[in-house]
Amino acid sequence: MKATSRSSTIEILETRIVPSTLDIVGGVLRYTANSGSINSIAIFVESVNGGTDNQLLFRDSENITLGLGAQGIFSYAFGGQSDVRGSLSAFDSFDLDLGDQNDSLFIDRLTKPLTADTGAGTDSARISNSNNSTPLVVNGALSIKAETIRVDKAVNSATNVSFTTDNLDIGQFASINAT
């Protein structure tokens, strides 16, 4: 019997980038940033329809893909895919994973429980309230992990506040009051 030789070849595939995804699963708004990108996340709560409905504007420096649970609730805003808007009443809490790189997170007028992990890199988070006359009222736990965290306004009513950071900056008129 004659031996046959076989040659092996290796096919090099193109790089696959998993896009940033925003989804609602079990009442939790989950955001997972794509790997390898510097994400700049901003979360704004806006009153619309004369204050009877609160809308969430979620903005990233990268494009956002809507998961099945977020489709029909959130839609793209401002003609691009890096801004999405949807009803704040559609979910109960936030779970944000900003992935690797030097990411930033800005939160304005937060009212729902939030867990945010900025992952590897030199990351920052800032908590603010554009409605200067009132403190930020978080109805539940607030947990943020970032190298630098700045709190600009008073944070009230949070059941538990957990900041994992190297540098915590509490602004002149800010305080944290957990119940």
C-alpha positions in Angstrom: 0.0 0.0 0.0 1.4 3.3 -1.0 1.4 6.2 1.5 -0.2 9.4 0.4 1.0 12.7 1.8 -1.4 15.4 2.7 -0.7 19.0 3.0 -2.4 21.2 5.5 -3.4 24.8 4.9 -4.5 27.4 7.3 -7.1 29.9 6.3 -6.8 33.3 8.0 -10.2 34.8 8.7 -11.1 38.4 9.0 -11.3 40.1 12.4 -14.7 39.9 14.0 -16.0 42.8 16.1 -18.9 42.1 18.4 -20.9 45.3 18.4 -22.0 47.1 21.6 -25.4 45.7 22.6 -28.3 47.2 24.6 -31.0 44.8 25.6 -33.7 44.3 28.2 -33.6 40.9 29.9 -35.8 40.0 32.9 -36.6 43.7 33.6 -32.9 44.7 33.5 -31.5 47.0 30.9 -28.1 45.4 30.0 -25.4 47.2 28.1 -22.3 45.3 26.9 -19.7 47.4 25.2 -17.7 46.0 22.3 -14.2 44.8 23.1 -11.3 47.0 22.0 -13.2 50.3 21.7 -13.0 53.3 24.0 -16.6 53.8 25.0 -18.0 57.1 26.2 -21.4 56.4 27.7 -23.9 59.1 28.7 -27.3 58.3 30.3 -29.9 61.0 30.4 -33.4 60.9 31.8 -35.8 63.4 30.1 -39.4 64.3 31.0 -41.7 64.3 28.0 -45.4 64.8 27.3 -45.7 67.5 30.0 -43.8 65.4 32.5 -46.1 62.4 32.4 -43.6 60.1 30.8 -39.8 59.7 31.4 -37.6 58.8 28.5 -34.1 57.4 28.7 -31.6 58.7 26.2 -28.6 56.3 26.1 -25.6 57.6 24.1 -22.3 55.9 23.3 -19.3 56.9 21.2 -19.7 53.6 19.4 -22.7 52.2 17.4 -25.3 50.4 19.5 -27.1 47.2 18.5 -30.5 46.7 20.0 -31.1 43.3 21.4 -34.5 41.5 20.9 -35.8 42.7 24.3 -35.0 46.3 23.5 -36.4 46.3 20.0 -39.8 48.1 19.8 -39.1 49.8 23.2 -35.9 51.7 22.1 -35.3 53.4 18.8 -32.4 55.2 17.3 -32.3 58.9 17.8 -30.7 61.8 15.9 -30.3 59.8 12.7 -27.4 57.6 13.9 -26.8 54.3 15.7 -24.9 55.6 18.7 -28.0 57.3 20.4 -31.1 55.4 21.4 -34.2 56.6 23.2 -36.9 54.6 25.0 -39.4 54.5 27.9 -37.8 54.5 31.4 -40.8 52.4 32.6 -39.8 49.5 30.3 -37.2 48.2 32.8 -36.4 48.1 36.5 -32.6 48.5 36.7 -29.4 49.0 34.8 -26.4 46.6 34.4 -23.6 48.2 32.4 -20.4 46.5 31.3 -18.1 49.0 29.6 -15.4 46.4 28.7 -11.8 47.2 28.2 -9.9 50.4 27.3 -10.2 53.8 28.9 -13.9 54.2 29.1 -16.1 57.0 30.6 -19.6 56.9 32.0 -21.8 60.0 32.6 -25.1 59.6 34.4 -27.7 62.4 34.6 -30.9 62.2 36.6 -30.6 58.5 37.5 -33.7 57.1 39.3 -33.3 53.3 38.9 -30.8 50.9 40.5 -27.6 50.8 38.6 -24.6 48.5 38.5 -21.7 49.6 36.3 -18.3 47.9 35.7 -15.9 49.9 33.6 -13.5 47.0 33.3 -9.9 47.2 32.3 -8.2 50.5 31.4 -8.2 53.9 33.1 -11.9 54.6 33.4 -14.0 57.4 34.9 -17.6 57.8 36.0 -19.5 61.0 36.8 -22.9 61.2 38.5 -24.8 64.5 38.0 -28.3 66.0 38.0 -29.1 68.7 35.5 -32.2 69.6 37.6 -30.1 71.6 40.0 -32.9 72.2 42.5 -33.3 68.6 43.6 -31.0 65.7 44.7 -30.5 62.6 42.6 -33.0 60.0 43.9 -32.0 56.4 43.2 -34.7 53.9 44.1 -32.4 51.0 44.9 -28.7 50.1 44.9 -26.0 52.1 43.2 -22.8 50.3 42.4 -20.0 51.7 40.2 -16.5 50.4 39.6 -14.1 52.9 37.9 -10.6 54.3 38.6 -12.1 57.8 39.1 -15.7 58.6 40.3 -17.0 62.1 40.6 -20.4 62.8 42.3 -21.6 66.3 41.5 -25.0 66.3 43.2 -26.5 64.9 46.4 -27.5 61.2 46.0 -30.5 60.2 48.1 -32.6 57.2 48.9 -30.2 54.6 47.5 -30.6 51.4 49.5 -26.9 50.6 49.1 -24.1 52.6 47.6 -20.9 50.9 46.5 -18.0 52.7 44.8 -14.9 50.7 43.9 -12.4 53.4 42.9 -8.9 54.8 43.3 -10.1 58.4 43.3 -13.5 59.5 44.7 -14.3 63.1 44.2 -17.4 64.4 46.0 -18.4 67.9 44.7 -18.9 70.9 46.9 -22.7 70.6 47.1 -22.8 66.8 46.9 -23.5 64.1 49.5 -24.4 60.5 49.5 -27.3 59.4 51.8 -28.1 55.7 51.7 -31.2 54.5 53.5 
